[in-house]
């Protein structure tokens, strides 16, 4: 869809106010402001869940509206509404002008639009009949139960969304984006005697349902979920104490995201509440460690063609050869810190203001062979996959649970364990990470990140990594 056609479609779907009507209202609202924009959104989403052989829920949500923002220094005026008409936009303009009256700022011109889209204009919701989606979930249930007699319960959720956004900035600059997003999650419960365990697997990205409907894709989901559940049936209690931990490639990068990534977002550093706020240019890690936040990876869950302020996304280097070299920035925090936006200004919806958020946060590959990393550990823990976790941004301290992990004994991965919890800080991980593998892997496309009440899709990735002397909380003391 062409840029002008896309912009017109977004506005028409929200009540028929066109760009020529909206522009003078936006310009008056932003007179004297340092920055601001009109963000228009039309979003549809659906979710179907099968549990125990039956469709337990089928939900559809359609939201549309606009948010108008004016920024003066550290102050913002923000108003939003679920309809776009001249009257509602004028009322919003009167509200945001409460922070611009008497101000004499000059709005910086918007950057040029990106020429390369990071995904297609797929419509997951409209392209596949509802009956086919139900059929897929039923096929998943049947396939899983036929694999192993120990399978007791199968749950599967298929979800998709289609978001159209239009942005108008002062001076008439416009930007549009059409963003598909899909995800499939499968969970399998197995029983052996009195013991029951659960395994799960999911994937997704910014594309249509075609990939997930492919039999090879969805059977892989079930195979992995069942494999994890069967591994846990034989797992022993995890030992507690300080030990060497080898983090596997891919999804374990969620620890990097939480323990390090949030601390490198611009707002926390401008306000001096991040442990990294005084460390620009300083060495904080092994020189083999480079961390980036990349919004340009085609079709990835955390990728964007433009962010929610209309800035083209980019590949931003945060830590280079062990030194802090960059922060993730939106326009407001970048201006206040005397730098440029990195295309990390994101918001959950039109009802929320943008802030610096991660996209795809990745530790780049090192030089070591992953098998050699494992062989270097006399006794330790191999963490293959993580569940939930918590982190304190001010000091980087975290607690993460590993939902699939194994003992390392005499340089070999041996018995599976359950109940392992990794305890430490982002600084510890960076300083104690001594060997970085050459097997960089991205997560399968399941991540979501919460910050100040806003949830956005993200991606993570990393190679195999050895962290020496990390505290493990276990159930075997």
C-alpha positions in Angstrom: 0.0 0.0 0.0 1.4 3.4 -0.9 2.3 5.9 1.8 -0.4 8.4 1.0 -3.0 5.7 0.5 -2.1 4.2 3.9 -2.3 7.5 5.7 -5.7 8.2 4.1 -7.0 4.8 5.0 -6.0 5.2 8.7 -7.8 8.6 8.9 -10.9 7.5 7.0 -11.3 4.5 9.3 -11.3 6.8 12.3 -14.1 9.1 11.2 -13.2 10.8 8.0 -11.0 13.7 9.1 -8.3 14.1 6.4 -4.7 15.3 6.7 -5.5 18.8 5.4 -8.1 19.3 8.2 -5.9 17.8 10.9 -2.6 19.6 10.0 -3.5 23.2 11.0 -5.0 21.9 14.3 -1.8 20.0 15.1 0.4 23.0 14.2 -1.6 25.3 16.4 -1.3 22.8 19.3 2.4 22.5 18.9 3.2 26.3 18.6 6.0 27.0 21.0 6.6 23.3 21.7 10.0 21.6 21.5 8.4 18.5 20.0 5.1 16.6 19.6 2.9 14.7 17.2 -0.5 13.4 16.3 -0.5 9.6 16.5 -3.5 7.9 14.8 -4.1 4.1 15.2 -6.5 1.5 14.0 -5.8 -1.9 15.5 -7.6 -5.3 15.4 -6.5 -8.3 17.4 -7.8 -11.9 18.0 -6.9 -14.8 20.2 -8.2 -18.4 20.1 -7.4 -20.9 22.9 -8.0 -24.7 22.9 -7.7 -26.5 26.1 -8.4 -30.2 26.8 -9.9 -30.8 23.3 -12.3 -27.8 23.3 -12.1 -24.2 22.3 -12.2 -22.4 25.7 -12.0 -18.9 24.5 -12.3 -16.9 21.3 -11.7 -13.1 21.6 -11.7 -10.3 19.1 -10.8 -6.7 19.9 -10.9 -3.6 17.7 -9.6 -0.3 19.0 -9.1 3.0 17.1 -8.3 6.5 18.1 -5.7 9.2 18.3 -3.2 10.6 20.8 -2.0 14.2 20.5 1.2 15.2 22.4 3.1 18.4 22.9 6.5 18.4 24.6 8.2 21.4 26.3 11.5 20.5 28.0 10.7 17.7 30.5 6.9 18.5 30.5 4.4 16.9 28.2 0.8 17.5 27.4 -1.2 14.5 26.2 -4.8 13.9 25.2 -6.4 11.0 23.4 -9.8 10.0 22.2 -11.4 7.0 20.4 -12.7 9.0 17.5 -11.0 11.3 15.1 -13.1 14.4 14.2 -12.4 18.1 14.0 -14.2 18.8 17.3 -12.5 16.0 19.3 -9.1 16.9 17.9 -9.6 20.6 18.7 -10.5 19.7 22.3 -7.4 17.6 22.5 -5.4 20.5 21.1 -6.8 22.8 23.9 -5.7 20.3 26.5 -2.1 19.9 25.3 -1.6 23.6 24.8 -1.7 23.9 28.6 2.0 23.1 28.5 2.9 25.2 25.4 1.4 28.6 26.4 4.2 31.0 26.8 6.8 28.6 25.5 9.1 29.5 22.6 10.5 26.2 21.5 11.1 25.3 17.9 10.0 21.8 16.7 12.8 19.9 15.1 12.0 18.7 11.6 11.2 15.0 11.3 13.9 12.7 9.9 13.5 11.3 6.4 11.3 8.2 6.1 12.9 4.8 5.8 12.8 3.4 2.3 12.9 -0.3 3.4 10.0 -1.9 5.1 10.8 -4.6 7.7 7.6 -6.6 7.0 4.7 -6.9 4.6 1.1 -5.5 4.9 -0.2 -9.0 5.9 -3.6 -9.1 7.6 -3.5 -12.2 9.7 -7.1 -11.8 10.9 -8.8 -11.3 7.5 -6.6 -13.6 5.4 -7.5 -16.9 7.1 -11.0 -18.1 7.7 -12.0 -18.6 11.4 -12.8 -22.2 10.7 -9.2 -22.9 9.6 -7.8 -21.5 12.8 -10.1 -23.7 14.9 -9.1 -26.7 12.7 -5.4 -25.9 13.3 -5.9 -26.0 17.1 -7.8 -29.3 16.9 -5.0 -30.8 14.8 -2.5 -29.7 17.4 -4.5 -31.5 20.1 -4.8 -34.7 18.2 -1.2 -34.8 17.1 0.1 -34.2 20.7 -2.1 -36.9 22.2 -1.0 -39.4 19.6 2.7 -38.9 20.3 2.8 -40.3 23.8 0.3 -42.1 26.1 1.6 -40.0 29.0 0.1 -36.8 27.5 -2.7 -35.7 29.8 -3.6 -32.2 28.7 -2.9 -30.0 25.6 -3.3 -26.3 25.4 -2.8 -24.2 22.4 -3.3 -20.5 21.7 -3.2 -18.8 18.3 -3.2 -15.0 18.3 -2.8 -12.3 15.7 -3.1 -8.5 15.3 -3.1 -5.9 12.5 -2.2 -2.4 13.5 -2.3 0.6 11.1 -0.7 3.9 12.4 -0.4 7.4 11.0 1.8 10.1 12.4 1.6 13.9 11.6 4.3 16.2 12.9 4.4 19.9 12.9 5.5 21.2 9.5 3.4 18.6 7.7 5.8 15.7 7.9 3.8 12.4 7.8 4.6 8.8 8.4 2.6 5.6 8.2 3.1 1.9 9.1 1.0 -1.2 8.8 2.2 -3.8 11.3 1.1 -7.5 11.4 1.9 -9.7 14.3 1.2 -13.4 15.0 2.0 -16.0 17.7 1.4 -19.7 18.4 1.9 -21.2 21.8 1.6 -24.8 22.8 1.6 -26.4 26.3 1.7 -30.1 27.1 1.1 -31.8 30.4 2.4 -35.3 30.9 1.9 -37.8 33.8 4.1 -40.7 34.8 2.7 -42.3 37.9 2.1 -39.6 40.5 4.4 -37.1 38.8 3.1 -34.5 36.4 5.2 -32.0 34.4 4.5 -29.3 31.8 6.5 -28.3 28.7 5.8 -25.4 26.4 7.0 -23.8 23.2 5.9 -20.9 21.0 6.9 -18.8 18.1 5.7 -15.8 16.0 6.7 -12.6 14.2 5.6 -9.8 12.0 3.9 -11.8 9.2 0.7 -13.6 8.5 -0.6 -17.0 9.7 0.8 -18.9 6.7 4.1 -19.8 8.5 2.2 -21.1 11.6 -0.3 -23.1 9.6 2.5 -25.0 7.9 2.5 -28.6 9.3 6.3 -28.7 9.9 6.0 -25.5 12.0 3.2 -26.5 14.4 4.4 -30.1 14.8 7.8 -28.7 15.8 6.0 -26.7 18.5 4.4 -29.9 19.9 7.5 -31.9 19.6 9.5 -29.3 21.6 6.8 -28.9 24.3 6.6 -32.6 24.8 10.3 -33.1 24.8 10.6 -30.5 27.6 7.9 -32.0 29.7 9.4 -35.5 29.4 12.8 -34.1 30.4 11.3 -32.7 33.5 9.7 -36.0 34.5 13.3 -37.3 35.1 14.6 -34.0 36.6 16.1 -34.0 40.1 16.1 -31.1 42.5 18.5 -28.2 41.5 21.5 -27.7 43.7 21.9 -24.3 45.4 25.0 -22.2 45.8 27.6 -20.4 43.8 28.5 -22.1 40.6 29.5 -21.6 36.9 26.5 -21.3 34.6 26.5 -21.8 30.9 23.6 -20.0 29.3 22.3 -21.5 26.1 21.8 -19.6 22.9 18.5 -17.8 21.9 15.8 -17.3 24.4 18.1 -17.1 27.5 18.8 -13.7 26.1 15.8 -12.6 28.0 18.1 -12.3 31.0 20.2 -9.9 29.0 17.1 -8.0 28.1 15.9 -7.6 31.7 19.1 -7.3 33.6 21.1 -5.1 31.2 18.8 -3.8 28.4 16.4 -1.8 30.6 19.4 -0.1 32.3 20.5 1.2 28.9 17.2 3.0 28.0 17.6 6.7 27.7 15.0 7.9 30.3 16.6 5.9 33.1 20.0 7.3 32.3 18.8 10.9 31.9 17.2 10.7 35.3 20.3 9.1 36.8 18.3 6.1 38.0 20.2 3.5 36.0 23.4 1.7 37.2 24.8 2.6 33.7 24.0 6.4 33.9 27.6 7.5 34.6 29.4 4.8 32.6 29.3 6.0 29.0 32.6 5.0 27.5 33.6 2.9 30.5 34.5 -0.8 30.3 31.8 -2.9 32.0 32.4 -6.3 30.4 34.8 -8.7 28.7 36.0 -7.2 25.4 34.4 -10.1 23.6 31.0 -8.8 24.5 29.0 -6.5 22.1 25.3 -5.8 22.7 23.0 -4.2 20.1 19.3 -3.3 20.0 18.3 -3.8 16.4 14.9 -2.8 15.0 15.7 -3.6 11.4 15.6 -7.4 11.3 13.0 -8.4 8.7 9.8 -10.0 10.1 11.1 -10.2 13.7 8.7 -9.7 16.6 10.5 -6.6 18.0 11.2 -5.0 14.6 9.6 -1.8 13.3 9.9 0.1 10.0 9.4 3.3 12.0 8.9 3.8 15.7 5.8 5.4 17.3 7.2 8.9 16.8 7.8 8.4 13.1 11.6 7.9 13.4 13.1 5.2 11.2 14.5 2.3 13.3 18.1 1.3 13.2 20.7 -1.1 14.6 21.9 0.7 17.8 25.1 -0.5 19.5 24.9 -0.3 23.3 28.0 -2.1 24.4 31.0 -2.5 22.1 33.9 -4.7 23.0 32.9 -4.4 26.6 32.5 -0.6 26.7 29.2 1.3 27.0 28.8 3.3 23.8 25.1 4.1 23.5 21.7 4.3 25.0 18.3 3.6 23.4 16.5 6.9 22.8 13.2 8.4 22.0 13.0 12.0 20.8 12.4 13.7 24.1 15.2 12.1 26.1 17.6 12.3 23.2 17.0 16.1 22.9 17.4 16.6 26.6 20.7 14.5 26.6 22.0 16.3 23.5 21.9 13.4 21.2 19.6 11.9 18.5 16.7 9.5 18.6 17.7 5.9 17.9 14.1 5.0 16.8 13.2 3.4 20.2 10.2 5.6 20.9 7.4 3.1 21.5 3.9 3.1 22.9 1.4 0.3 23.6 -1.5 2.2 21.8 -2.8 5.6 20.9 -3.9 6.0 24.6 -0.2 5.9 25.8 2.7 8.3 25.5 5.9 7.0 23.8 9.0 6.3 25.8 12.4 4.6 25.2 11.8 0.8 24.7 13.8 -2.1 23.5 13.2 -3.8 20.1 15.4 -6.8 19.4 18.2 -6.8 22.1 21.0 -9.1 21.1 24.5 -10.1 22.3 26.6 -10.7 19.3 28.5 -13.9 18.6 32.0 -14.5 20.0 34.7 -16.9 18.9 34.4 -19.9 21.2 32.9 -23.2 20.1 29.8 -23.9 22.3 31.0 -27.5 23.1 34.4 -26.2 24.2 32.6 -23.8 26.6 30.7 -26.7 28.2 33.9 -28.8 28.4 35.7 -26.0 30.2 33.3 -26.3 33.2 34.2 -28.9 35.8 30.9 -28.6 37.7 28.1 -26.2 37.0 24.7 -25.6 35.5 23.5 -25.4 31.8 20.5 -23.2 31.5 18.7 -23.9 28.2 15.4 -21.9 28.7 14.0 -19.4 31.1 10.6 -18.6 32.6 9.7 -15.5 34.6 12.0 -13.1 36.3 12.3 -9.8 38.1 14.9 -7.0 37.9 15.6 -3.7 39.8 16.6 -1.1 37.2 18.5 1.0 39.7 21.0 -1.6 40.5 20.5 -4.3 37.9 19.8 -7.1 40.4 17.7 -9.9 39.1 16.0 -13.2 39.9 15.3 -15.6 37.1 13.8 -19.1 37.0 15.2 -21.6 34.6 12.4 -23.9 33.3 14.9 -26.2 31.6 18.4 -26.8 33.0 20.9 -29.5 33.4 23.9 -30.3 35.5 27.4 -30.0 34.0 29.7 -32.7 35.4 33.3 -33.1 34.3 32.7 -31.0 31.2 29.5 -32.8 30.1 25.8 -31.9 30.2 24.2 -34.7 32.3 21.1 -34.8 34.5 18.2 -32.5 34.1 17.3 -30.4 37.2 14.2 -28.4 38.1 13.7 -25.4 40.4 16.9 -23.6 39.5 16.8 -19.8 40.1 19.6 -17.5 38.9 20.3 -14.6 41.3 22.7 -11.8 40.6 23.0 -8.4 38.8 23.5 -7.3 35.2 26.9 -6.0 36.2 27.9 -9.4 37.6 26.8 -11.1 34.4 28.8 -8.7 32.3 31.9 -9.0 34.4 31.8 -12.7 35.0 30.9 -13.6 31.4 34.3 -15.0 30.3 33.6 -17.2 27.2 31.2 -16.2 24.4 30.1 -18.7 21.8 30.0 -18.4 18.0 26.4 -19.8 17.8 24.3 -16.6 18.0 20.6 -17.5 17.9 17.5 -15.3 18.1 14.5 -16.3 20.2 11.5 -17.9 18.3 9.4 -14.8 18.5 7.5 -14.9 21.8 8.8 -11.9 23.9 6.7 -9.1 25.4 8.1 -6.3 27.6 6.4 -4.4 30.3 7.4 -0.9 31.4 5.3 1.7 33.3 2.1 -0.2 32.6 2.8 -0.5 28.8 3.3 -3.8 27.0 5.1 -4.1 23.7 6.4 -7.0 21.6 10.2 -7.5 21.7 12.9 -9.9 20.6 16.1 -11.2 22.2 19.1 -13.2 21.2 22.5 -14.4 22.3 25.1 -17.1 21.8 26.2 -19.7 24.3 27.9 -17.9 27.2 29.8 -18.9 30.3 29.1 -16.9 33.5 31.5 -17.8 36.3 30.5 -17.9 39.9 26.8 -17.0 39.6 24.5 -17.6 42.5 21.9 -20.4 41.9 19.0 -20.8 44.2 17.7 -24.4 44.1 15.6 -26.8 45.9 18.4 -29.2 46.9 20.2 -27.6 49.9 
